């Protein structure tokens, strides 16, 4: 359930027995261009991670495919040994090819290898949360997740994973996963302009399951973007701040993982997400995705 936190907007949420700040940090942008190779400024990347913890963030999202291996190694260098309150959520189910693509890797052996690689690069004996990445770059795709999810459930029973989640998933796949093992989070595309999961978010909230939207400013049409910018200008805020604040207010089970490679931008996002939206501004924003 959600509680109030004095340090970050949105308070906290429980991922099973792990309490995390609803305002988190996504590490994807710490890798090089196209999420491949090292960052141009490794010292700056380490500074962002340390600042996230200094701000009180206790939820960092990553994947060993980012780089590949780059963001996990940066997280380890910056933060290991990890503070007891910090929880790292990672993903498996996709790898990288020489062209920077994201081919699926959901065969049992590939998933076992990915879990062990995450453990090694992060310097952990148990992964707090592992999301099974489904679908492809175009979005969720129908089909059973039984074989890959049962593989992760077995690794959970072995003690290598504490909690499970799914990413880029359909409602049917989420229901199928919950029939195999408990899940603590769903990570899907959702924002002001892309609201296909509205009903799902409410269903998950009632079940105590977190919803973690990615691309908070992705997929806006010019008209939708103009509407968001107009509200932001009235409030003296940035469009990103308004979009993040709207997500936090949308439902108490929504966890934010905005990414940045800039300490200043990280601070700006954390402050901006605390914006309180009311009245006409909230009504105008609600119309964007409807």
Buried (B, 14 or more C-beta within 10 A) or exposed (E): EBEEBEEBBBBBBBBBEBBBBBBBBBBBBBBBEEBBEBBEEBEEBBBBBEBBBEBBBBBBBBBBBBBBBBBBBBBBEBBEEBEEEBBBBBBBBBBBEEEEEBEBBBEBEBBBBBBBBBBBBBBBEEBBBBBBBBBBEEEBEEEEBEEBBBBBBBBBEEEBBBBBBBBBBBBEBBEBBBEBBBBBBBBBBBBBBBBEBEEBBBBBBEEEBBBBBBBBBEEBEEEBBEBBBEBBEEBEBBBBBBBBBBBBBBBBBBBBBBBBBBBEBBBBBBBBBBBEBEEEBBEBBBEBBE
